[in-house]
Amino acid sequence: MPRNRPCLLPSTFNVLRILRRVVEYLHECWPNTVIELRRDSHFCSHEFTDWAWSKWYVRYLTGLIGNAKLLDMVD
Protein backbone atom coordinates (compact mmCIF):
# COMPACT_ATOMS: atom_id res chain seq x y z
CA MET A 1 0.00 0.00 0.00
CA PRO A 2 1.52 3.40 -0.94
CA ARG A 3 2.30 5.79 1.87
CA ASN A 4 2.48 9.54 1.74
CA ARG A 5 5.89 10.99 2.41
CA PRO A 6 6.07 13.56 5.20
CA CYS A 7 6.50 17.10 3.97
CA LEU A 8 8.22 19.97 5.74
CA LEU A 9 6.17 22.62 3.93
CA PRO A 10 2.47 23.19 4.46
CA SER A 11 0.25 21.95 1.62
CA THR A 12 -0.93 25.52 1.01
CA PHE A 13 2.59 26.48 -0.10
CA ASN A 14 2.49 24.35 -3.26
CA VAL A 15 -1.11 25.27 -4.02
CA LEU A 16 -0.35 28.98 -3.86
CA ARG A 17 2.69 28.63 -6.10
CA ILE A 18 0.73 26.76 -8.75
CA LEU A 19 -2.33 28.97 -8.44
CA ARG A 20 -0.27 32.15 -8.86
CA ARG A 21 1.26 30.84 -12.07
CA VAL A 22 -2.11 29.82 -13.51
CA VAL A 23 -3.83 33.08 -12.56
CA GLU A 24 -0.98 35.22 -13.90
CA TYR A 25 -1.04 33.26 -17.17
CA LEU A 26 -4.81 33.71 -17.50
CA HIS A 27 -4.45 37.41 -16.74
CA GLU A 28 -1.86 37.77 -19.50
CA CYS A 29 -4.22 36.08 -21.97
CA TRP A 30 -7.30 38.04 -20.86
CA PRO A 31 -6.10 41.24 -19.17
CA ASN A 32 -9.59 42.72 -18.67
CA THR A 33 -11.08 39.63 -17.05
CA VAL A 34 -11.75 39.26 -13.33
CA ILE A 35 -10.77 35.79 -12.13
CA GLU A 36 -12.90 34.37 -9.33
CA LEU A 37 -11.56 31.61 -7.11
CA ARG A 38 -13.20 29.49 -4.44
CA ARG A 39 -10.98 28.11 -1.73
CA ASP A 40 -11.69 25.71 1.06
CA SER A 41 -10.85 26.42 4.66
CA HIS A 42 -7.88 24.06 4.39
CA PHE A 43 -6.21 26.45 1.94
CA CYS A 44 -6.94 29.65 3.85
CA SER A 45 -3.45 30.98 4.17
CA HIS A 46 -2.53 34.56 4.82
CA GLU A 47 -0.03 34.33 1.93
CA PHE A 48 -2.86 33.61 -0.51
CA THR A 49 -5.07 36.31 0.95
CA ASP A 50 -2.29 38.91 0.80
CA TRP A 51 -1.44 37.97 -2.77
CA ALA A 52 -5.06 37.95 -3.99
CA TRP A 53 -5.88 41.21 -2.17
CA SER A 54 -3.08 42.97 -4.07
CA LYS A 55 -4.52 41.97 -7.47
CA TRP A 56 -7.50 43.94 -8.80
CA TYR A 57 -8.35 41.09 -11.16
CA VAL A 58 -8.63 38.36 -8.50
CA ARG A 59 -11.71 37.79 -6.35
CA TYR A 60 -12.12 34.92 -3.96
CA LEU A 61 -14.69 33.23 -1.79
CA THR A 62 -13.64 31.15 1.20
CA GLY A 63 -15.70 28.20 2.38
CA LEU A 64 -15.23 27.72 6.12
CA ILE A 65 -16.30 24.80 8.24
CA GLY A 66 -18.70 25.95 10.93
CA ASN A 67 -17.59 25.99 14.54
CA ALA A 68 -18.93 27.43 17.79
CA LYS A 69 -16.97 30.69 17.48
CA LEU A 70 -18.20 31.38 13.93
CA LEU A 71 -21.78 30.50 14.84
CA ASP A 72 -21.63 32.95 17.76
CA MET A 73 -20.41 35.65 15.39
CA VAL A 74 -23.31 34.96 13.01
CA ASP A 75 -25.87 35.21 15.81
Rosetta silent file (secondary structure, phi, psi, omega in degrees, C-alpha in Angstrom):
SEQUENCE: MPRNRPCLLPSTFNVLRILRRVVEYLHECWPNTVIELRRDSHFCSHEFTDWAWSKWYVRYLTGLIGNAKLLDMVD
SCORE:     score description
SCORE:     0.000 S_00000001
   1 L     0.000  129.435 -179.893    0.000    0.000    0.000 S_00000001
   2 L   -67.964  145.845  178.235    1.518    3.398   -0.945 S_00000001
   3 L  -120.310  144.166  175.450    2.295    5.789    1.875 S_00000001
   4 L   -73.650  138.937  175.890    2.483    9.541    1.737 S_00000001
   5 L   -80.858  143.566  175.558    5.891   10.990    2.415 S_00000001
   6 L   -66.281  147.562 -178.507    6.069   13.558    5.201 S_00000001
   7 L  -124.454  139.767 -179.979    6.498   17.099    3.969 S_00000001
   8 L   -84.167  -18.735 -179.935    8.219   19.967    5.736 S_00000001
   9 L  -100.026  147.674  175.774    6.174   22.618    3.927 S_00000001
  10 L   -66.152  151.324 -178.055    2.465   23.190    4.456 S_00000001
  11 H   -63.008  -25.531  179.647    0.252   21.951    1.617 S_00000001
  12 H   -66.865  -24.236 -178.787   -0.930   25.524    1.007 S_00000001
  13 H   -61.034  -51.288 -179.254    2.589   26.483   -0.105 S_00000001
  14 H   -66.648  -38.386  179.587    2.486   24.355   -3.261 S_00000001
  15 H   -62.569  -45.291 -179.398   -1.113   25.267   -4.024 S_00000001
  16 H   -63.165  -42.952  179.864   -0.350   28.984   -3.856 S_00000001
  17 H   -60.165  -45.641  179.563    2.693   28.629   -6.099 S_00000001
  18 H   -68.097  -45.580 -177.787    0.732   26.760   -8.753 S_00000001
  19 H   -61.552  -41.490  177.632   -2.326   28.969   -8.444 S_00000001
  20 H   -58.908  -44.967 -179.202   -0.275   32.148   -8.855 S_00000001
  21 H   -63.163  -43.024 -179.536    1.256   30.840  -12.066 S_00000001
  22 H   -66.294  -46.037 -178.497   -2.115   29.824  -13.507 S_00000001
  23 H   -65.094  -42.465  178.854   -3.830   33.081  -12.562 S_00000001
  24 H   -63.472  -39.139  177.529   -0.976   35.215  -13.902 S_00000001
  25 H   -63.067  -47.318  178.767   -1.043   33.256  -17.169 S_00000001
  26 H   -61.313  -38.614  179.200   -4.814   33.711  -17.505 S_00000001
  27 H   -65.533  -36.915  176.707   -4.452   37.406  -16.740 S_00000001
  28 H   -65.103  -39.204 -179.741   -1.858   37.773  -19.501 S_00000001
  29 H   -71.822  -39.566 -178.148   -4.222   36.078  -21.969 S_00000001
  30 L  -130.033   80.691 -172.666   -7.302   38.038  -20.860 S_00000001
  31 L   -66.516  -18.635 -179.045   -6.100   41.245  -19.166 S_00000001
  32 L  -100.850   11.302 -176.966   -9.587   42.722  -18.672 S_00000001
  33 L   -98.724  136.922  173.208  -11.082   39.633  -17.048 S_00000001
  34 L   -90.519  128.471 -177.555  -11.745   39.263  -13.325 S_00000001
  35 E  -101.303  122.641 -178.829  -10.774   35.793  -12.125 S_00000001
  36 E  -105.770  132.298 -178.386  -12.899   34.365   -9.330 S_00000001
  37 E  -122.323  145.831  171.845  -11.558   31.611   -7.105 S_00000001
  38 E  -116.208  130.970 -179.978  -13.202   29.490   -4.442 S_00000001
  39 E  -126.580  145.223  178.120  -10.982   28.111   -1.732 S_00000001
  40 E   -83.685  164.272 -178.824  -11.691   25.706    1.060 S_00000001
  41 H   -59.660  -27.858  179.681  -10.854   26.424    4.657 S_00000001
  42 H   -63.158  -30.246 -177.323   -7.884   24.055    4.392 S_00000001
  43 H  -103.172   21.819  178.132   -6.211   26.447    1.937 S_00000001
  44 L   -81.898   86.844  177.723   -6.936   29.649    3.853 S_00000001
  45 L  -110.000  149.236  179.050   -3.448   30.979    4.166 S_00000001
  46 H   -67.773  -24.983  177.156   -2.525   34.564    4.819 S_00000001
  47 H   -64.692  -44.086  177.726   -0.035   34.326    1.928 S_00000001
  48 H   -64.169  -46.654 -178.683   -2.858   33.610   -0.515 S_00000001
  49 H   -60.297  -45.198  178.390   -5.069   36.305    0.950 S_00000001
  50 H   -61.922  -42.900 -179.941   -2.288   38.908    0.801 S_00000001
  51 H   -64.589  -50.030 -177.633   -1.444   37.967   -2.767 S_00000001
  52 H   -64.447  -37.645 -179.274   -5.063   37.948   -3.988 S_00000001
  53 H   -63.106  -29.722 -177.562   -5.877   41.209   -2.172 S_00000001
  54 L   -82.672   -4.701 -178.668   -3.082   42.971   -4.067 S_00000001
  55 L  -109.936  120.155 -179.692   -4.522   41.973   -7.472 S_00000001
  56 L   -67.184  -22.358 -174.280   -7.502   43.942   -8.802 S_00000001
  57 L   -96.599    9.594  178.287   -8.348   41.091  -11.159 S_00000001
  58 E  -119.923  125.935  170.948   -8.632   38.361   -8.497 S_00000001
  59 E  -119.683  153.044  179.614  -11.706   37.791   -6.346 S_00000001
  60 E  -146.675  153.491  176.213  -12.120   34.921   -3.960 S_00000001
  61 E  -126.038  132.582 -178.678  -14.694   33.227   -1.785 S_00000001
  62 E  -109.397  125.830  175.105  -13.639   31.154    1.196 S_00000001
  63 E   -93.873  116.091 -179.030  -15.695   28.201    2.377 S_00000001
  64 L  -107.462  145.218  174.030  -15.229   27.723    6.116 S_00000001
  65 L   -77.125  133.585 -179.663  -16.295   24.805    8.244 S_00000001
  66 L   -65.965  144.447  173.184  -18.700   25.951   10.928 S_00000001
  67 L  -146.591  173.191 -174.686  -17.589   25.989   14.536 S_00000001
  68 H   -58.455  -42.576 -178.381  -18.927   27.427   17.788 S_00000001
  69 H   -63.123  -46.973  178.942  -16.970   30.693   17.479 S_00000001
  70 H   -64.568  -40.559  179.140  -18.202   31.383   13.926 S_00000001
  71 H   -63.809  -37.488  175.679  -21.776   30.496   14.839 S_00000001
  72 H   -62.822  -39.409  179.856  -21.631   32.946   17.763 S_00000001
  73 H   -67.159  -33.674  178.386  -20.407   35.655   15.393 S_00000001
  74 H   -68.901  -41.642 -179.764  -23.313   34.960   13.009 S_00000001
  75 L   -64.496    0.000    0.000  -25.866   35.206   15.807 S_00000001
